[in-house]
Amino acid sequence: MSEANSRVAKVAGLTLAGIGLSHFVAPQLYTSLTEAAFPDNTRRHIYIDGGIETALGLALAVPKTRKLAVVGLLGYGAYLVGNVVRNR
Protein backbone atom coordinates (compact mmCIF):
# COMPACT_ATOMS: atom_id res chain seq x y z
CA MET A 1 0.00 0.00 0.00
CA SER A 2 1.36 3.41 -0.89
CA GLU A 3 2.07 5.97 1.77
CA ALA A 4 -0.82 8.15 0.57
CA ASN A 5 -3.26 5.22 0.73
CA SER A 6 -1.95 4.29 4.15
CA ARG A 7 -2.52 7.86 5.36
CA VAL A 8 -6.08 7.85 3.99
CA ALA A 9 -6.79 4.51 5.69
CA LYS A 10 -5.41 5.84 8.97
CA VAL A 11 -7.53 9.00 8.82
CA ALA A 12 -10.61 6.97 7.86
CA GLY A 13 -9.98 4.58 10.73
CA LEU A 14 -9.52 7.34 13.28
CA THR A 15 -12.65 9.06 11.96
CA LEU A 16 -14.65 5.86 12.33
CA ALA A 17 -13.27 5.39 15.84
CA GLY A 18 -14.29 8.96 16.70
CA ILE A 19 -17.79 8.31 15.38
CA GLY A 20 -17.90 5.13 17.44
CA LEU A 21 -16.92 7.00 20.59
CA SER A 22 -19.55 9.65 19.92
CA HIS A 23 -22.19 6.93 20.40
CA PHE A 24 -21.27 7.01 24.10
CA VAL A 25 -21.07 10.80 24.39
CA ALA A 26 -24.26 11.68 22.51
CA PRO A 27 -26.31 8.50 22.00
CA GLN A 28 -29.43 10.51 21.17
CA LEU A 29 -27.85 11.42 17.82
CA TYR A 30 -28.09 7.78 16.76
CA THR A 31 -31.56 6.87 18.03
CA SER A 32 -33.47 7.39 14.78
CA LEU A 33 -30.83 5.58 12.72
CA THR A 34 -30.54 2.66 15.10
CA GLU A 35 -34.29 2.16 15.56
CA ALA A 36 -34.60 1.00 11.93
CA ALA A 37 -32.26 -1.92 12.60
CA PHE A 38 -32.99 -2.48 16.28
CA PRO A 39 -36.46 -1.32 17.31
CA ASP A 40 -36.18 -3.15 20.65
CA ASN A 41 -33.53 -2.11 23.17
CA THR A 42 -32.38 0.66 20.82
CA ARG A 43 -30.16 2.40 23.39
CA ARG A 44 -28.31 -0.83 24.15
CA HIS A 45 -27.65 -1.33 20.45
CA ILE A 46 -26.41 2.24 20.10
CA TYR A 47 -23.71 1.42 22.65
CA ILE A 48 -22.93 -1.94 21.05
CA ASP A 49 -22.61 -0.29 17.63
CA GLY A 50 -20.41 2.40 19.12
CA GLY A 51 -18.08 -0.20 20.55
CA ILE A 52 -17.93 -2.10 17.27
CA GLU A 53 -17.25 1.06 15.27
CA THR A 54 -14.55 2.19 17.70
CA ALA A 55 -12.78 -1.17 17.54
CA LEU A 56 -13.04 -1.43 13.75
CA GLY A 57 -11.86 2.15 13.32
CA LEU A 58 -8.79 1.60 15.47
CA ALA A 59 -8.05 -1.65 13.65
CA LEU A 60 -8.34 0.16 10.31
CA ALA A 61 -5.91 2.85 11.49
CA VAL A 62 -3.16 0.31 12.24
CA PRO A 63 -1.43 -1.21 9.19
CA LYS A 64 -1.00 -4.65 10.80
CA THR A 65 -4.75 -5.05 11.43
CA ARG A 66 -6.09 -3.15 8.41
CA LYS A 67 -7.02 -6.18 6.28
CA LEU A 68 -8.86 -7.81 9.16
CA ALA A 69 -10.64 -4.50 9.83
CA VAL A 70 -11.87 -4.35 6.23
CA VAL A 71 -13.30 -7.86 6.58
CA GLY A 72 -14.87 -6.78 9.86
CA LEU A 73 -16.39 -3.70 8.23
CA LEU A 74 -17.95 -5.83 5.52
CA GLY A 75 -19.42 -8.17 8.13
CA TYR A 76 -20.64 -5.26 10.24
CA GLY A 77 -22.32 -3.69 7.20
CA ALA A 78 -24.06 -6.97 6.39
CA TYR A 79 -25.16 -7.29 10.03
CA LEU A 80 -26.72 -3.81 10.01
CA VAL A 81 -28.40 -4.19 6.61
CA GLY A 82 -29.71 -7.61 7.59
CA ASN A 83 -31.32 -6.20 10.71
CA VAL A 84 -32.90 -3.30 8.84
CA VAL A 85 -34.41 -5.68 6.29
CA ARG A 86 -35.57 -8.10 8.97
CA ASN A 87 -37.30 -5.34 10.96
CA ARG A 88 -39.20 -3.69 8.10
C-alpha distances in whole Angstrom, upper triangle without the diagonal:
4,7,8,6,6,10,11,10,12,15,15,15,18,20,20,21,24,25,26,28,30,31,33,34,35,35,38,35,34,37,37,34,34,38,37,35,37,40,42,41,39,38,37,34,33,33,31,29,28,27,25,23,23,22,19,18,18,16,13,13,13,9,12,13,11,11,15,15,14,17,19,19,20,23,24,24,26,28,29,29,32,34,34,35,38,39,40
4,5,5,6,9,10,11,12,14,15,16,18,20,21,22,24,26,27,28,30,32,34,35,36,36,39,36,35,38,38,35,36,39,38,37,39,42,44,43,40,40,39,36,35,34,33,31,30,29,27,25,25,24,21,19,19,18,15,14,14,11,14,16,14,15,18,18,17,20,22,21,22,25,26,26,28,31,31,32,34,36,36,38,40,41,42
4,5,5,6,9,10,10,12,14,15,16,18,20,21,22,24,25,27,28,31,32,33,34,35,37,34,34,37,38,35,35,39,38,37,39,42,44,42,40,39,38,36,34,33,33,30,29,28,27,24,23,23,21,18,18,17,15,13,13,11,14,16,14,16,19,18,18,21,23,22,24,26,27,27,30,31,32,32,35,37,37,39,41,42,43
4,5,5,6,9,10,11,12,14,15,16,18,20,21,23,24,26,27,29,31,31,32,33,35,32,32,35,36,32,34,37,36,35,37,40,42,41,38,38,37,35,33,33,32,29,28,28,26,23,23,23,20,18,18,18,15,13,14,13,16,18,15,17,20,18,18,21,23,21,23,26,26,25,28,30,30,31,34,35,35,37,39,40,41
4,5,5,6,9,10,10,12,14,15,16,18,20,21,22,24,26,27,30,30,31,32,34,31,30,33,33,30,31,35,34,32,34,38,39,38,36,35,35,32,30,30,29,26,25,25,23,21,21,20,18,16,16,15,12,11,13,11,14,15,12,13,16,15,14,17,19,18,19,22,22,22,25,27,27,27,30,32,32,33,36,37,38
4,5,5,6,9,10,10,12,14,15,16,18,20,21,22,24,26,28,29,30,30,33,30,29,33,33,30,31,34,34,32,34,37,39,37,35,34,33,31,29,29,28,25,24,23,22,19,19,18,16,14,13,13,10,8,9,7,11,12,10,12,15,14,13,17,18,17,19,22,22,22,25,27,27,28,30,32,32,34,36,37,38
4,5,5,6,9,10,11,12,14,15,16,18,20,21,22,25,27,27,28,29,31,28,28,32,32,29,30,34,33,32,34,37,39,37,34,33,33,31,29,28,28,25,23,23,22,19,18,18,16,14,13,14,11,9,10,10,14,14,12,15,17,15,15,19,20,18,21,23,23,23,26,28,27,29,31,32,33,35,37,38,39
4,5,5,6,8,10,10,12,14,15,16,18,20,21,23,25,25,26,27,29,26,25,29,29,26,27,31,30,29,31,34,36,35,32,31,31,29,27,26,26,23,22,22,20,17,17,18,15,12,13,14,10,9,12,11,15,15,12,14,17,14,14,17,18,16,18,21,21,20,23,25,24,25,28,30,29,31,34,35,35
4,6,5,6,9,10,10,12,14,15,16,18,20,21,24,24,25,26,28,25,24,28,28,25,26,29,29,27,29,32,34,33,30,29,29,26,24,24,23,20,19,19,17,15,14,14,12,9,10,10,7,6,9,9,12,11,8,11,13,11,10,14,14,13,15,18,18,18,21,22,22,23,26,27,27,29,32,32,34
4,5,5,6,8,10,10,12,14,15,16,18,20,22,23,24,25,27,25,24,28,29,26,26,30,30,28,30,33,34,32,30,29,28,26,24,23,23,20,18,18,17,14,13,13,12,9,8,9,7,4,7,8,12,11,9,12,14,12,12,16,16,15,17,20,19,19,23,24,23,25,28,29,29,31,33,34,35
4,5,5,6,9,10,10,12,14,15,16,19,21,21,22,23,25,22,22,26,27,24,25,28,28,27,29,32,33,32,29,28,28,25,23,23,23,20,18,18,17,14,13,14,13,9,10,12,9,7,10,12,15,15,12,15,17,14,14,18,17,15,18,21,19,20,23,24,23,25,28,28,28,31,33,33,34
4,6,5,6,9,10,10,12,14,15,17,19,20,21,21,23,20,20,23,24,21,22,25,25,24,26,29,30,29,26,25,25,23,21,21,20,17,16,16,15,12,12,13,11,7,9,11,8,7,11,12,15,14,11,14,15,12,12,15,15,12,15,18,16,16,19,20,19,21,24,25,25,27,29,30,31
4,5,5,6,9,10,10,12,14,16,18,19,20,20,23,20,19,23,24,21,21,25,25,23,25,28,29,27,25,24,23,21,19,18,18,15,14,14,12,9,9,9,7,4,6,7,5,4,8,10,13,11,9,12,13,9,10,14,12,11,14,16,15,15,19,19,19,21,23,24,24,27,29,29,30
4,5,5,6,9,10,10,12,15,16,16,18,19,22,19,19,23,24,21,22,25,26,25,26,29,30,28,25,23,23,21,19,18,18,16,13,14,13,10,8,10,9,6,6,9,8,6,10,12,15,13,12,15,16,12,14,17,15,14,17,19,17,18,22,22,21,23,26,26,26,29,31,31,32
4,5,5,6,9,10,11,13,15,15,16,17,19,16,16,20,21,19,19,23,23,22,24,27,28,26,23,22,22,20,17,17,18,15,12,14,13,10,9,12,11,7,9,12,10,9,13,15,18,16,14,17,18,14,15,18,16,14,17,19,16,17,20,21,19,21,24,24,24,27,29,29,30
4,5,5,6,9,10,11,14,15,15,15,18,15,14,18,19,16,16,20,21,19,21,23,25,23,20,19,19,17,15,14,14,11,10,11,10,6,7,9,8,5,8,10,9,9,13,15,17,15,13,15,15,11,12,15,13,11,14,15,13,13,17,17,16,18,21,21,21,24,25,25,27
4,5,5,6,9,10,12,13,14,15,18,16,15,18,20,18,18,21,22,21,21,24,25,23,20,19,18,17,14,13,13,11,8,9,9,6,4,7,7,4,6,9,9,9,12,15,17,14,13,16,15,12,14,16,14,12,16,17,14,15,19,18,17,20,23,22,23,26,27,27,29
4,5,5,6,9,10,10,12,13,16,14,14,17,19,17,17,21,22,21,22,24,25,23,20,18,19,17,14,13,15,12,9,11,12,9,7,10,11,8,9,13,12,12,15,18,20,18,17,20,19,16,17,20,17,15,19,20,17,18,21,21,19,22,24,24,24,27,28,28,29
4,5,5,7,9,10,10,11,13,11,10,14,16,14,14,18,19,18,19,21,22,20,17,16,16,15,12,12,13,10,7,10,11,7,7,11,11,9,11,14,13,14,17,20,22,19,18,20,19,16,17,19,16,14,17,18,15,15,19,18,16,19,21,20,20,24,25,24,26
4,5,6,8,10,10,10,13,12,11,14,16,14,13,17,18,17,17,20,20,18,16,14,14,12,9,9,9,7,4,6,7,5,4,8,9,8,10,13,13,14,16,19,21,18,17,19,18,14,16,18,14,13,16,16,13,14,18,16,15,18,20,19,19,23,24,23,25
4,5,6,7,9,10,13,12,12,15,18,16,15,19,21,19,19,21,22,19,17,14,14,14,11,9,11,10,6,7,10,8,6,10,12,10,11,14,15,15,17,21,22,19,19,22,20,17,19,21,18,16,20,20,16,18,21,20,18,21,23,22,22,26,27,26,28
4,5,5,6,7,10,9,9,12,15,14,14,17,19,19,18,20,21,19,16,13,14,14,10,10,12,11,7,10,12,10,9,13,14,13,14,17,18,17,20,24,25,23,22,24,23,20,21,23,20,18,21,21,18,19,22,20,18,21,24,22,22,25,26,25,27
4,6,6,5,8,8,7,10,13,12,11,14,16,16,15,17,17,15,12,10,11,10,6,6,9,8,5,8,10,9,9,13,14,13,15,18,18,19,22,25,26,23,22,25,23,19,21,22,19,17,20,20,16,17,20,18,16,19,21,19,19,23,23,22,24
4,6,6,9,10,10,12,15,15,14,16,19,18,17,19,18,15,13,10,11,11,8,6,10,10,7,9,12,11,10,13,16,15,16,19,20,20,23,26,27,24,24,26,24,21,23,24,21,20,23,22,19,20,23,20,19,22,24,21,22,26,26,24,26
4,6,9,9,11,13,16,16,16,18,21,21,20,21,21,18,16,12,14,14,11,10,13,13,10,12,15,14,13,16,18,17,18,21,22,21,24,28,29,26,26,29,27,24,25,27,24,22,25,25,21,23,25,23,21,24,26,24,24,28,28,27,28
4,5,6,8,10,13,13,13,15,18,19,18,19,19,17,14,11,13,14,10,10,14,13,11,14,16,15,14,18,19,18,20,23,23,23,26,29,31,28,27,30,28,25,26,27,24,22,25,25,21,22,25,23,20,23,25,23,22,26,27,24,26
4,5,6,7,10,11,10,12,15,15,14,15,15,13,10,7,10,10,7,8,11,10,9,12,14,14,14,17,19,18,20,22,23,24,26,30,31,28,27,29,27,24,25,26,23,21,23,23,19,20,22,20,17,20,22,19,19,23,23,21,23
4,5,5,8,10,10,11,14,15,14,14,15,13,10,8,12,12,9,11,14,13,12,16,18,17,17,21,22,21,23,26,26,27,30,33,34,31,30,32,30,27,27,28,25,23,25,25,21,21,24,21,18,21,23,20,19,23,23,20,22
4,6,8,8,10,12,14,15,15,15,17,16,12,11,14,13,10,12,15,13,12,15,17,15,16,20,20,19,22,24,24,24,28,31,32,29,28,30,28,25,25,27,24,21,23,23,20,19,22,20,17,19,22,19,18,22,23,20,21
4,6,5,6,8,11,11,11,12,14,13,9,9,11,10,7,10,12,10,10,13,14,13,15,18,18,18,20,22,22,23,26,29,30,27,26,27,26,22,23,24,21,18,20,20,16,16,18,17,13,16,18,16,14,18,19,17,18
4,6,5,6,9,10,10,10,11,11,7,7,10,9,7,11,13,11,12,15,16,16,18,20,21,21,24,25,25,27,30,32,33,30,29,30,28,25,26,26,23,21,22,22,18,18,20,17,14,16,18,15,14,17,18,15,16
4,6,5,7,10,10,10,12,13,9,10,13,12,10,14,15,14,15,18,18,17,20,23,22,22,25,27,27,28,31,34,35,31,30,31,29,26,26,27,24,21,22,22,19,17,19,18,14,15,17,14,12,16,17,14,14
4,6,6,8,9,10,13,13,10,11,13,11,9,13,14,11,13,16,16,15,17,20,19,19,23,24,23,25,28,30,32,28,27,27,26,23,22,23,20,18,19,18,15,14,16,14,11,12,14,12,10,13,15,13,13
4,5,5,6,7,10,10,6,8,10,7,7,10,11,9,11,14,14,13,16,18,18,19,22,23,23,25,28,30,31,27,26,27,25,22,22,22,19,17,18,17,14,13,15,12,9,11,13,10,9,13,13,11,13
4,5,5,4,8,9,6,9,11,9,9,13,13,12,14,17,17,17,20,22,22,23,26,27,27,29,31,34,34,31,30,30,28,25,25,25,22,20,21,20,16,16,16,14,11,12,13,10,9,12,12,9,11
4,6,6,10,12,9,12,14,11,12,15,15,13,16,19,18,18,21,23,22,23,26,27,26,29,31,33,34,30,29,29,27,25,24,24,21,19,19,18,15,14,14,13,9,10,11,8,6,9,10,7,8
4,6,9,11,9,12,12,9,10,14,13,11,14,16,15,16,19,20,19,21,24,24,24,27,29,31,31,28,27,26,24,22,22,21,18,17,16,15,12,11,11,9,6,7,8,5,4,8,8,6,8
4,5,7,6,9,9,7,9,12,11,11,14,16,15,16,19,20,20,22,25,25,25,28,30,32,33,29,28,28,26,23,23,23,20,18,19,17,14,14,14,11,9,11,11,7,7,11,10,7,10
4,7,6,10,11,9,11,14,14,14,17,19,19,19,22,24,24,25,28,29,29,31,34,36,36,32,32,32,29,27,27,26,23,22,22,21,18,18,17,15,12,14,13,10,9,12,11,8,10
4,5,9,9,9,11,13,13,14,17,18,19,20,22,24,24,26,28,29,30,32,34,37,37,33,32,33,30,28,28,27,24,23,24,22,19,19,19,16,14,16,15,11,12,15,13,10,13
4,6,5,7,9,10,11,12,14,16,17,18,20,22,23,24,26,27,28,30,32,35,35,31,31,32,29,27,28,27,23,23,24,21,19,20,20,16,15,17,17,13,14,17,16,13,16
4,5,5,6,9,10,10,12,14,15,16,18,20,21,22,24,25,26,28,30,33,33,30,29,30,28,25,26,25,22,21,22,20,17,17,18,15,13,16,16,12,13,16,15,13,15
4,5,5,7,9,10,11,13,14,15,17,19,20,21,23,24,26,27,29,32,33,29,29,30,28,25,26,26,22,21,23,21,18,19,20,17,15,18,19,15,16,19,19,16,19
4,5,5,6,9,10,11,13,14,15,17,18,20,21,23,24,26,28,31,31,27,27,28,26,23,25,24,21,20,22,20,16,18,19,16,15,18,18,15,16,19,18,17,20
4,5,5,6,8,10,10,12,14,15,16,18,20,21,22,24,26,29,29,25,25,25,23,20,21,21,17,17,18,16,13,14,16,12,11,14,14,11,13,16,16,14,17
4,6,5,6,9,10,10,12,14,15,16,18,20,21,22,25,27,28,24,24,25,23,20,21,21,18,17,19,17,14,15,17,14,12,15,16,14,14,18,18,16,19
4,5,5,6,9,10,10,12,14,15,17,18,20,21,23,26,26,23,23,25,22,19,21,21,18,17,19,18,14,16,18,15,14,18,19,16,17,21,20,19,22
4,5,5,6,9,10,11,12,14,16,17,18,20,22,25,24,21,21,22,19,17,19,18,15,14,17,15,12,14,16,12,12,16,16,14,16,19,19,18,21
4,5,5,6,8,10,10,12,14,15,16,18,20,23,23,19,19,20,18,15,16,16,13,12,14,13,9,11,13,11,9,13,14,13,14,17,17,17,19
4,5,5,6,9,10,10,12,14,15,16,19,22,22,19,19,20,18,15,17,18,14,13,16,15,12,14,16,14,13,16,18,16,17,21,21,20,23
4,5,5,6,9,10,11,12,14,15,17,20,20,17,17,19,17,14,16,17,13,13,16,15,12,14,17,15,14,18,19,18,19,22,22,22,25
4,5,5,6,8,10,11,12,14,16,18,18,15,15,16,13,11,13,13,9,9,12,11,8,11,13,11,12,15,16,15,17,20,20,21,23
4,5,5,6,8,10,10,12,14,17,18,14,14,15,14,10,12,13,10,9,12,12,9,11,14,13,12,15,17,16,17,21,21,21,24
4,6,5,6,9,10,11,13,16,17,14,14,16,14,11,13,15,12,11,15,15,12,14,17,16,16,19,21,20,21,24,25,25,27
4,5,5,6,9,10,11,14,14,11,11,14,11,9,12,13,10,10,14,13,11,14,17,16,16,19,21,20,22,25,25,26,28
4,5,5,6,9,10,12,13,9,9,11,9,6,8,10,7,7,11,11,9,12,14,14,14,17,19,19,21,23,24,25,27
4,5,5,6,9,12,13,10,9,12,11,8,10,12,10,9,13,14,12,13,17,17,16,19,21,21,22,25,26,27,28
4,5,5,7,10,11,9,9,12,11,9,11,14,12,12,15,16,15,17,20,19,20,22,24,24,25,28,29,30,32
4,5,5,8,8,5,6,9,8,5,9,11,9,10,13,14,14,16,18,18,19,22,23,24,25,28,29,30,32
4,6,7,9,6,4,8,8,5,7,10,10,9,12,14,13,15,18,18,19,21,23,24,25,27,28,29,31
4,6,9,8,7,10,11,9,11,14,13,13,16,18,17,18,21,22,22,24,26,27,28,30,32,32,34
4,6,6,6,10,10,9,12,14,14,14,17,19,18,20,23,23,24,26,28,29,30,32,34,35,36
4,6,5,8,10,10,11,14,15,15,18,19,20,21,24,25,25,27,29,30,32,33,35,36,38
4,6,8,9,10,12,13,14,16,18,19,20,22,24,24,26,28,29,30,32,34,35,36,38
4,6,5,6,9,10,10,12,14,15,16,18,20,21,22,24,25,27,28,30,31,33,35
4,5,5,6,9,10,10,13,14,15,16,18,20,21,22,24,26,27,29,30,31,33
4,5,5,7,9,10,11,13,14,16,17,19,20,21,23,25,26,27,29,31,32
4,5,5,6,9,10,11,12,14,15,16,18,20,21,23,24,26,27,29,31
4,5,5,6,9,10,10,12,14,15,16,18,19,21,22,24,25,27,29
4,5,5,6,9,10,11,12,14,15,17,18,20,21,23,24,26,27
4,5,5,6,9,10,11,12,14,16,16,19,20,21,22,25,26
4,5,5,6,8,10,10,12,14,15,16,18,20,21,22,25
4,5,5,6,9,10,10,12,14,15,17,18,20,21,23
4,5,5,6,9,10,11,12,14,16,16,18,20,22
4,5,5,6,9,10,10,12,14,15,16,18,20
4,5,5,6,9,10,11,12,14,15,17,19
4,5,5,6,8,10,11,12,14,16,17
4,5,5,6,8,10,10,12,14,16
4,6,5,6,9,10,11,12,15
4,5,5,6,9,10,11,13
4,5,5,6,9,10,11
4,6,5,6,9,10
4,5,5,6,9
4,5,5,6
4,6,5
4,6
4
